[in-house]
């Protein structure tokens, strides 16, 4: 495997982890009614927010 491929995969993994972190923070800021609209509860958000950054 070429070094460029390894670096690109690593960069993409960091990017995906950052995107998950941002999305989880946005979920934590949502109010009850917004969560209800997307079919989530406060418990669902807390479970999602407490996942390690590498977990989907």
C-alpha positions as a Python dict, from the first residue, in 0.01 Angstrom:
ca = {
    (1, 'X'): (0, 0, 0),
    (2, 'X'): (134, 342, -90),
    (3, 'X'): (203, 603, 177),
    (4, 'X'): (-41, 841, 5),
    (5, 'X'): (-321, 586, 41),
    (6, 'X'): (-244, 532, 409),
    (7, 'X'): (-236, 906, 476),
    (8, 'X'): (-558, 965, 285),
    (9, 'X'): (-736, 690, 479),
    (10, 'X'): (-610, 833, 808),
    (11, 'X'): (-723, 1182, 710),
    (12, 'X'): (-1065, 1053, 611),
    (13, 'X'): (-1098, 869, 943),
    (14, 'X'): (-1016, 1188, 1134),
    (15, 'X'): (-1268, 1380, 923),
    (16, 'X'): (-1544, 1125, 991),
    (17, 'X'): (-1469, 1128, 1365),
    (18, 'X'): (-1489, 1508, 1368),
    (19, 'X'): (-1819, 1503, 1179),
    (20, 'X'): (-1964, 1257, 1432),
    (21, 'X'): (-1846, 1478, 1719),
    (22, 'X'): (-2008, 1786, 1565),
    (23, 'X'): (-2334, 1600, 1497),
    (24, 'X'): (-2346, 1464, 1853),
    (25, 'X'): (-2291, 1813, 1997),
    (26, 'X'): (-2572, 1947, 1778),
    (27, 'X'): (-2804, 1674, 1904),
    (28, 'X'): (-2724, 1770, 2263),
    (29, 'X'): (-2835, 2129, 2192),
    (30, 'X'): (-3175, 2031, 2053),
    (31, 'X'): (-3489, 2086, 2256),
    (32, 'X'): (-3754, 1827, 2341),
    (33, 'X'): (-3979, 1918, 2048),
    (34, 'X'): (-3701, 1909, 1790),
    (35, 'X'): (-3586, 1571, 1918),
    (36, 'X'): (-3944, 1445, 1904),
    (37, 'X'): (-3967, 1559, 1541),
    (38, 'X'): (-3669, 1342, 1446),
    (39, 'X'): (-3787, 1050, 1659),
    (40, 'X'): (-3531, 1075, 1939),
    (41, 'X'): (-3557, 1110, 2313),
    (42, 'X'): (-3323, 1273, 2562),
    (43, 'X'): (-3208, 921, 2656),
    (44, 'X'): (-3125, 845, 2289),
    (45, 'X'): (-2919, 1164, 2269),
    (46, 'X'): (-2730, 1088, 2588),
    (47, 'X'): (-2651, 736, 2467),
    (48, 'X'): (-2527, 876, 2133),
    (49, 'X'): (-2329, 1157, 2295),
    (50, 'X'): (-2146, 917, 2525),
    (51, 'X'): (-2017, 696, 2244),
    (52, 'X'): (-1641, 707, 2181),
    (53, 'X'): (-1546, 916, 1878),
    (54, 'X'): (-1458, 611, 1670),
    (55, 'X'): (-1802, 447, 1708),
    (56, 'X'): (-2078, 511, 1459),
}
